[in-house]
Amino acid sequence: MLNLKQIEFCLEKIGDMFPHAECELVHSNPFELVVAVALSAQCTDALVNRVTKTLFQKYKRPEDYLAVSLEELQQDIKSIGLYRNKAKNIQKLSEMIIEDYGGEVPKDRDELVKLPGVGRKTANVVVSVAFGVPAIAVDTHVERVSKRLGICRWKDSVLEVEKTLMRKVPKEDWSVTHHRLIFFGRYHCKAQSPRCAECPLLSLCREGQKREKKGLVKR
Ligand code: SF4
C-alpha cells in the first residue's frame, strides 16, 4: 500500500497529466446537473451530452418534466440505456424538488440522496460540482485507479474507497482529486489496456509492477 507521501506524489503527477480535469457533463445550473448525472448511470458522458443538448432546450425547470407524459419523456431520452427507468426517476425527482424543496435542488448530500435515482455517488458529484462542497464521488474509474495504485485495498467496497480517499487526501483537494482520478482512469489507466509503459507512476504502482513482471508492459 502507498504511504501518504507516495499518494501525494501520485496525485501531483496525475494533476500534471490532467490539469484541466473537470465534470464533463454539460449543464448550466444545479438542476440540469442532477438530470445529467441521473441519465449518466452506465452510460458515457459523451452520449448524455448529445441527448441533453436538445433535452435542456425543451425542459428547463422541474415543472417542464411533469408537463409531459412519461412516454413522451422516454421518447426524448431513448438513445440512453435504461431510459424507461431513468425517465420515471426524473419525473419523480422533479416532483420531489417542487414539493419538498421549493423548486430548488437541495444543497445537502443527505437530502440529495432522498431523490429517486440519486445515489451517494451522484449526490457527491452534485454537491461538489454545483455547490463547491468538498466531496469525492467514487465511480468505476476512481475505484479502479485507487485500487491499482494501492491507495485502497482490492477488497474495499465503494464506500470504503470513498472513506479511505477522504482520510488520505487533504479535504481541500477532494473535489479536484475526484475529477483527476476520473480523467486518469478514463484516458490513461483504462480498464482493459492501462498505458503502464508510459505511466509516470509505474515504479510505485502495484498493478503496474505486477504487469511488468508478467511481461505485459511493452515499451
Ligand atoms: S502503472 Fe499502469 S496500472 Fe499503474 S497507474 Fe499507471 S497505467 Fe495504471
Boltz pocket constraint, residues with backbone or C-beta under 6 A from the ligand:
constraints:
  - pocket:
      binder: B
      contacts: [[A, 145], [A, 148], [A, 149], [A, 188], [A, 189], [A, 190], [A, 194], [A, 195], [A, 196], [A, 197], [A, 199], [A, 200], [A, 201], [A, 202], [A, 205], [A, 206], [A, 207], [A, 208], [A, 209]]
      max_distance: 6.0
